């Protein structure tokens, strides 16, 4: 009996342990505008870096011990001396970083388009500080990635122009390689083309890009995106017995795409590609990749997000184990209970009370740069004071703008604001912002010397650079120094705007606002929508300020409530 009891207890403990470890990742693992993921492993730690384009600080870095629980630990480019984004369009700036770890040093290679070009930064601690960028002028292209070989050599691979800069068709590109001197942080030797066009140049493949290299079981693997970053996006793989090639394509390419699936399927994930592979703590392989969640057709406002799925190796080739043709919203993983300090996936609520008068977390972003003179935590205790700037969100400069990524198709953002405008040029409130010409602005101002609430719409790309369009103006109660509450709500393809002069007494400003106006399909570019606190004096000098008591986002989608 004692033996049976002991055996039963042992089995119970084992079952309890399995239940504790029966976790699932929830896709996207980084919801909202976190595109072009690159992942690396350093011992028992995992790190992801994403593109940030014209937002500051640049290159967000996430950390995990188990591939399940992710924490934003900082940004690789968080100092003005590292990153100058003035004059950059929202979808320019920093493109497709790649993070690597080798012998105690972390490396990120990236492209600052229109300015610095390709560069490398390093750090001993991924939390920072990261070095100032070292230019790589010989690397002519985008999407650079480093590979450190066992023989001591290192290589940089990247997307570049066609051979002799002569395109055989629109979208004809190459993947090129150069040796990288990790001590001097520069490329050496001669450039070599390792992929011309893509998997099969006779079929005119377009936009081969996003290359990453890895070695497994004596083979060198080159994984690349192909088909462009839109609906036809895919991931393909090549392999070679030598790091420098020649590389042969997998006969069953692409290894990842959703372009051939029924567009009317339920809860679709589209535009998948730009993948990177990593071996998990239990020896199983995973891939991170970008994808999109449309609310209709090819319309999505959350931008390109970071997804994760298991990878299996069969006959010497990697294959995505999607559990069918479609990317799933959940995949089982052997990991501890979910213990994220801040959620970046699933349904969640985020709130910042601005204790001390400053943002208390590092997930906020600014448009192009940050200036501490725009903010004051002591003018009104417990409020974030945002000083109005002459710059507007339509200019390619740095307005008074504090943003938070729209994380789900459905959700809302709200704030409490105290602001006493002195002229009709002075406006402060909330934006839902996609780019310089595609936004909605809910704000307080004055009109005919009376306080008003206004709703403005960006001019759109067909009228780029024109003044925004006034959609609604509502008279407010005489300014009595109390908070004004503002809310922008997303519901699939539409937005609605709300205000309250007394807490919880919400009044509708306007509903059925066209959400497609903020989609990538209509607005263009590579970014997602941003909820932002924003204050401007529209070109006029002023010392006026708006005080924000708190900022809150609630993200909720039905797919996560099942």
C-alpha positions in Angstrom: 0.0 0.0 0.0 2.8 2.4 0.9 4.4 1.8 -2.5 1.1 2.4 -4.4 0.5 5.5 -2.3 4.0 6.8 -3.1 3.5 6.0 -6.8 0.1 7.8 -6.8 1.6 10.9 -5.1 4.4 11.0 -7.7 1.9 10.8 -10.5 -0.2 13.5 -9.0 2.9 15.8 -8.7 3.8 15.1 -12.3 0.3 15.8 -13.5 0.2 19.1 -11.5 3.5 20.1 -13.0 2.3 19.4 -16.5 -0.9 21.4 -15.8 1.2 24.3 -14.5 3.3 24.3 -17.7 0.4 23.8 -20.1 0.6 27.4 -21.3 -0.2 29.0 -24.7 1.2 31.9 -26.5 -1.4 34.4 -27.6 -0.9 36.0 -31.1 0.1 38.5 -31.9 2.7 38.3 -29.1 3.3 42.1 -29.6 0.0 43.7 -30.7 -0.2 47.0 -32.5 2.5 48.6 -34.6 5.5 46.3 -33.8 6.7 45.2 -37.3 9.8 43.4 -38.7 10.7 41.4 -35.7 14.2 40.0 -35.2 15.0 37.6 -32.3 18.2 36.4 -30.7 19.1 34.1 -27.8 21.8 34.9 -25.2 22.2 32.0 -22.8 18.7 31.6 -21.3 17.5 35.0 -22.4 15.6 36.0 -25.6 15.4 39.4 -27.1 13.2 40.9 -29.9 13.8 44.2 -31.7 11.3 45.9 -34.0 11.2 48.7 -36.6 10.1 52.0 -35.3 10.3 54.3 -38.4 9.9 58.0 -37.5 8.9 57.4 -33.8 11.2 58.2 -30.9 12.8 56.5 -29.0 13.8 54.1 -31.7 14.0 50.3 -31.9 12.0 48.8 -29.0 13.7 45.8 -27.3 11.6 43.1 -25.6 13.0 40.4 -23.2 11.8 37.0 -22.3 13.1 34.0 -20.4 10.6 31.5 -21.9 9.2 33.0 -25.1 5.9 33.4 -23.4 6.3 36.4 -21.0 7.7 39.5 -22.8 8.8 42.7 -21.2 9.7 46.0 -22.9 13.1 46.7 -21.4 14.0 49.8 -23.4 14.9 51.2 -26.7 18.2 50.8 -28.5 18.2 54.4 -29.8 16.9 56.6 -27.0 19.3 59.6 -27.2 19.1 62.5 -29.6 22.8 62.1 -30.4 22.0 58.6 -31.8 19.0 59.4 -33.8 17.9 62.4 -35.9 14.5 62.0 -37.4 13.7 65.6 -38.3 12.3 65.8 -41.8 11.4 62.2 -42.0 8.0 61.1 -43.1 6.2 58.9 -40.6 6.9 55.7 -42.6 10.6 56.6 -43.2 13.2 56.6 -40.4 14.4 53.2 -39.0 13.7 50.2 -41.2 14.0 46.5 -40.2 16.6 46.1 -37.5 18.3 42.7 -36.7 19.7 41.8 -33.3 22.5 39.4 -32.6 24.6 38.2 -29.7 28.2 37.0 -29.9 30.7 36.4 -27.1 29.3 38.9 -24.6 28.3 41.6 -27.0 24.9 42.5 -28.5 24.8 43.9 -32.0 22.0 45.6 -33.9 22.3 46.5 -37.6 19.6 48.6 -39.2 18.9 51.2 -41.9 18.1 54.9 -41.2 16.7 55.6 -44.7 17.2 59.0 -46.4 20.0 59.9 -43.9 22.6 57.7 -42.3 21.9 54.6 -44.3 23.0 51.3 -42.8 24.7 51.2 -39.4 25.7 49.0 -36.5 25.3 49.7 -32.7 26.5 47.6 -29.8 25.9 47.0 -26.1 27.0 44.8 -23.4 23.6 45.0 -21.8 20.5 45.0 -24.1 18.8 47.4 -21.7 21.5 49.8 -22.7 23.2 52.1 -23.1 23.7 51.2 -26.8 26.6 52.9 -28.6 26.2 55.7 -31.1 25.7 54.3 -34.6 28.7 53.3 -36.7 27.9 53.9 -40.4 28.3 51.0 -42.9 28.4 53.0 -46.2 29.6 50.0 -48.3 26.3 48.2 -47.5 24.1 49.4 -50.3 20.6 48.4 -49.5 18.2 47.7 -46.6 17.3 45.0 -44.0 20.9 44.1 -42.9 21.5 41.1 -40.6 24.6 39.7 -39.0 25.7 36.1 -38.8 28.6 34.9 -36.7 30.2 31.7 -38.0 31.9 29.0 -36.0 35.2 29.6 -37.8 35.5 33.1 -36.4 34.2 34.9 -39.5 31.2 37.1 -39.4 28.9 38.1 -42.3 26.4 40.8 -43.1 23.5 39.9 -45.5 21.1 42.5 -46.9 18.6 43.4 -49.6 20.2 45.3 -52.5 19.9 46.3 -56.1 19.8 44.0 -59.2 23.0 42.9 -60.8 24.7 45.9 -62.5 21.7 47.9 -61.3 19.7 46.6 -64.3 16.2 45.4 -63.3 14.7 42.6 -65.4 11.2 43.5 -64.0 9.6 45.7 -61.3 10.6 44.5 -57.9 13.7 42.7 -59.0 16.1 42.7 -56.1 19.1 40.7 -54.7 20.4 39.4 -51.4 24.0 40.3 -51.0 26.7 39.3 -48.5 29.9 40.9 -47.2 32.3 39.8 -44.5 32.0 41.8 -41.3 34.9 42.8 -39.0 33.3 42.5 -35.6 36.3 44.2 -33.9 36.5 47.2 -36.2 32.7 47.3 -36.9 33.1 47.5 -40.6 32.7 45.4 -43.7 35.7 43.9 -45.5 36.4 42.1 -48.7 34.2 42.1 -51.8 30.4 42.0 -52.1 28.8 38.8 -53.3 25.3 38.2 -54.6 23.9 35.0 -53.0 20.3 35.3 -54.3 19.2 37.0 -57.5 15.6 37.8 -57.7 14.3 35.2 -55.4 13.4 31.5 -55.3 12.9 31.2 -59.1 13.8 34.3 -61.2 12.0 32.9 -64.2 8.8 33.6 -62.3 9.8 37.2 -61.6 9.7 37.1 -57.8 9.5 40.5 -56.2 11.1 42.2 -53.2 13.4 39.5 -51.8 14.4 41.1 -48.5 14.6 40.6 -44.7 17.4 38.0 -44.8 18.6 36.1 -41.8 21.2 33.3 -41.6 21.5 30.4 -39.2 23.4 27.1 -39.0 22.0 23.7 -38.1 23.3 20.2 -38.5 26.0 21.2 -40.9 23.8 23.3 -43.1 23.7 27.1 -43.5 20.2 28.4 -43.9 19.1 31.7 -45.4 15.5 32.8 -44.7 14.1 35.7 -46.6 10.8 37.5 -47.1 9.5 37.6 -50.7 6.4 39.1 -52.4 6.4 42.5 -50.8 5.2 43.6 -47.4 1.5 43.6 -48.4 -1.1 40.9 -49.0 1.3 38.7 -51.0 4.0 38.6 -48.4 5.7 35.3 -47.7 8.8 33.6 -46.2 11.2 31.4 -48.2 14.3 29.5 -47.4 17.6 28.5 -49.0 20.4 26.4 -47.8 24.1 25.7 -48.5 27.0 23.7 -47.1 29.1 26.8 -47.1 28.3 30.1 -45.4 29.2 32.0 -48.6 27.0 29.7 -50.8 25.9 28.8 -53.4 22.4 28.7 -51.8 19.7 26.4 -53.2 16.0 27.1 -52.6 13.6 24.7 -50.9 11.4 22.9 -53.4 8.3 23.5 -51.2 8.8 27.3 -50.9 7.2 29.4 -49.6 7.4 28.0 -46.0 5.0 30.7 -44.8 2.2 32.7 -46.5 -1.5 33.3 -46.1 -2.1 34.9 -49.5 -3.9 31.8 -51.1 -6.5 31.5 -48.3 -10.1 32.4 -48.4 -10.2 36.2 -47.6 -13.6 35.8 -45.9 -12.4 33.3 -43.3 -13.1 34.1 -39.7 -10.5 36.1 -37.7 -7.9 36.2 -40.5 -4.2 36.9 -40.1 -2.7 38.2 -43.4 0.5 39.6 -44.9 2.7 37.1 -43.0 6.5 37.1 -43.6 9.7 38.8 -42.5 10.5 35.9 -40.1 13.4 35.0 -37.8 14.0 31.7 -36.1 15.2 30.8 -32.6 15.6 27.6 -30.6 13.5 27.5 -27.4 14.7 26.5 -23.9 13.3 23.0 -24.4 15.0 22.5 -27.8 12.0 23.2 -29.9 12.2 25.8 -32.6 10.0 28.9 -33.0 9.7 31.7 -35.5 8.7 35.3 -35.0 7.2 37.1 -38.0 5.0 40.0 -38.9 1.3 39.7 -39.7 -1.8 41.8 -39.8 -5.3 41.5 -38.5 -7.8 43.1 -41.0 -11.3 44.0 -39.9 -12.4 43.8 -43.6 -10.7 42.7 -46.8 -7.2 44.2 -46.7 -8.0 47.0 -44.2 -6.3 47.1 -40.9 -5.4 50.0 -38.6 -3.2 48.3 -36.0 -0.4 48.0 -38.5 2.0 45.1 -38.9 2.4 43.1 -35.7 4.7 40.5 -34.2 3.4 36.9 -34.3 5.0 33.6 -33.2 4.5 30.0 -34.4 6.3 26.7 -33.9 8.8 25.4 -36.5 9.6 21.8 -37.2 12.6 20.4 -39.1 11.9 17.7 -41.7 14.4 16.3 -44.2 16.8 19.1 -43.4 14.4 21.9 -44.0 12.4 24.2 -41.6 8.6 24.1 -41.9 6.1 26.2 -40.0 3.8 24.0 -37.8 0.8 26.2 -38.0 -1.7 23.5 -37.1 -3.3 23.8 -40.5 -3.1 26.4 -43.3 -4.0 29.4 -41.1 -2.0 31.2 -38.5 -3.6 30.4 -35.1 -4.2 32.9 -32.3 -2.8 30.4 -29.7 0.0 27.8 -29.7 0.9 25.6 -26.7 4.3 26.2 -25.2 6.2 24.7 -22.3 6.6 27.7 -20.0 5.7 29.0 -16.6 2.5 30.8 -15.8 2.0 34.1 -17.6 3.6 36.7 -15.4 3.9 39.7 -17.7 4.2 43.0 -15.8 2.6 44.8 -18.7 0.6 43.1 -21.3 1.3 43.4 -25.0 -1.2 40.9 -26.3 -4.7 39.5 -25.7 -7.3 41.7 -24.0 -5.8 44.2 -21.6 -6.2 47.6 -19.9 -3.4 50.1 -19.6 -3.5 53.2 -17.5 -0.9 55.7 -16.6 -1.7 58.2 -13.8 1.3 60.3 -14.5 2.5 60.1 -11.0 5.3 62.7 -10.6 4.0 64.5 -13.7 5.7 62.2 -16.2 4.9 58.9 -18.0 5.6 56.1 -15.6 6.3 53.4 -18.3 8.5 53.3 -21.4 5.9 52.2 -23.9 5.0 55.7 -25.0 6.4 57.2 -28.2 7.1 60.6 -29.6 6.9 61.8 -33.1 10.5 62.2 -34.4 12.1 63.5 -31.1 11.6 64.2 -27.5 12.3 67.5 -25.7 12.1 67.6 -22.0 11.1 71.2 -22.2 7.7 70.2 -23.6 6.8 68.5 -20.3 6.6 69.6 -16.7 5.8 67.4 -13.8 5.8 70.1 -11.1 3.7 72.9 -12.6 0.5 71.1 -11.4 1.2 68.2 -9.1 -0.2 64.9 -10.4 -0.6 66.1 -13.9 1.5 65.7 -17.0 1.9 69.2 -18.3 2.2 69.4 -22.1 3.3 72.8 -23.4 1.8 73.8 -26.7 4.2 73.9 -29.6 3.9 75.9 -32.8 4.6 72.6 -34.7 1.6 70.5 -35.9 1.3 66.8 -36.6 1.1 67.6 -40.3 4.7 68.8 -40.4 7.8 66.6 -40.6 9.1 68.0 -37.4 8.5 67.3 -33.7 5.2 68.4 -32.2 4.1 68.1 -28.6 2.9 64.5 -29.0 2.9 61.5 -26.6 1.6 58.4 -28.3 0.4 54.8 -27.5 -0.1 52.2 -30.2 -3.6 51.1 -31.1 -3.3 47.5 -30.1 -6.6 45.9 -31.3 -9.3 46.3 -33.8 -11.7 47.1 -31.0 -10.8 49.3 -28.0 -10.7 52.8 -26.7 -8.4 55.5 -25.3 -9.4 58.2 -22.9 -7.9 61.0 -20.9 -8.7 63.8 -18.4 -7.4 67.2 -19.4 -7.4 70.7 -18.0 -6.7 73.3 -20.6 -7.7 77.0 -21.0 -7.0 78.1 -24.6 -6.3 81.7 -25.3 -7.0 81.8 -29.0 -8.6 79.7 -31.7 -5.0 78.7 -32.8 -4.5 76.9 -29.5 -5.8 73.4 -29.4 -5.1 70.4 -27.1 -6.6 67.0 -26.8 -6.3 63.6 -28.4 -5.3 62.2 -31.7 -5.9 58.9 -33.5 -3.0 59.3 -35.9 -1.8 57.3 -38.9 0.4 59.8 -40.7 0.7 63.5 -41.5 -2.5 63.6 -43.6 -4.6 60.8 -42.1 -5.8 61.5 -38.5 -8.7 62.6 -36.4 -8.1 65.2 -33.7 -10.5 65.7 -30.8 -9.6 68.8 -29.0 -10.6 71.8 -26.8 -10.2 75.3 -28.3 -12.0 78.6 -28.4 -14.3 80.1 -31.0 -15.7 83.6 -30.8 -14.2 83.9 -27.3 -16.1 80.9 -26.0 -14.7 77.4 -25.1 -15.5 74.8 -27.6 -14.9 71.1 -28.4 -13.8 70.5 -31.9 -13.3 67.4 -34.1 -10.9 67.7 -37.0 -10.0 65.3 -39.8 -6.7 65.2 -41.7 -6.9 66.3 -45.4 -6.0 62.8 -46.8 -3.4 61.9 -49.4 -5.4 63.4 -52.3 -5.2 66.8 -50.5 -1.9 66.3 -48.8 -0.6 69.4 -47.0 -4.0 71.1 -47.0 -5.5 72.3 -43.7 -7.5 69.7 -41.7 -11.3 69.6 -42.1 -13.5 70.6 -39.2 -16.2 67.9 -38.7 -17.9 69.2 -35.5 -17.8 72.1 -33.1 -19.7 71.9 -29.8 -20.0 74.7 -27.2 -18.7 73.9 -23.8 -19.8 75.1 -20.3 -17.8 78.2 -19.3 -14.3 77.1 -18.5 -14.4 76.5 -14.7 -10.9 75.0 -14.3 -12.2 71.4 -14.0 -11.2 68.4 -16.1 -12.5 67.8 -19.5 -12.8 64.1 -20.4 -12.0 62.9 -23.9 -12.4 59.4 -25.5 -11.7 57.9 -28.9 -13.3 54.5 -29.5 -12.4 52.0 -32.2 -15.0 49.5 -33.4 -13.7 47.6 -36.4 -14.0 49.9 -39.5 -15.3 52.9 -37.6 -14.3 55.3 -34.8 -16.4 57.4 -32.5 -15.4 60.4 -30.4 -16.8 61.3 -27.0 -16.4 64.0 -24.3 -17.6 64.6 -20.8 -17.6 67.7 -18.6 -18.4 65.6 -15.6 -16.8 62.2 -15.0 -18.6 59.3 -16.6 -21.2 61.6 -18.2 -20.1 60.8 -21.7 -21.7 62.6 -24.7 -21.2 61.6 -28.3 -19.4 64.0 -30.5 -19.6 61.9 -33.7 -19.8 58.2 -34.5 -19.3 56.2 -37.7 -16.1 58.0 -38.5 -14.4 56.2 -41.4 -11.8 53.9 -40.0 -10.5 52.9 -43.4 -9.2 56.5 -43.7 -6.5 55.4 -41.1 -5.8 52.0 -42.7 -2.5 51.2 -44.4 -4.4 50.5 -47.6 -5.8 54.0 -47.8 -3.2 56.0 -46.0 -0.2 54.1 -47.3 3.1 53.5 -45.5 4.3 50.9 -43.1 2.9 52.0 -39.7 -0.2 51.5 -37.6 -2.4 54.0 -35.8 -1.4 55.8 -32.6 -3.6 57.2 -29.9 -1.8 60.4 -28.8 -2.0 63.3 -26.4 -1.3 66.3 -28.6 -1.2 70.1 -28.1 -0.4 72.7 -30.7 -0.6 76.5 -31.2 -0.6 76.1 -35.0 2.5 78.2 -35.8 1.9 80.8 -33.1 4.3 81.4 -30.2 2.7 80.7 -26.8 3.5 79.8 -23.2 0.2 78.0 -22.7 0.0 74.4 -21.6 -2.5 71.5 -21.3 -2.5 69.4 -18.1 -3.4 65.7 -18.5 -4.5 63.8 -15.3 -4.3 60.3 -16.7 -4.2 58.3 -19.9 -6.0 55.0 -20.4 -6.3 52.4 -23.2 -8.6 49.4 -23.2 -8.0 46.8 -25.9 -10.6 44.1 -26.4 -11.3 41.7 -29.3 -13.8 38.9 -29.3 -11.2 36.3 -30.5 -9.5 36.6 -27.1 -12.7 36.1 -25.1 -13.4 32.6 -26.4 
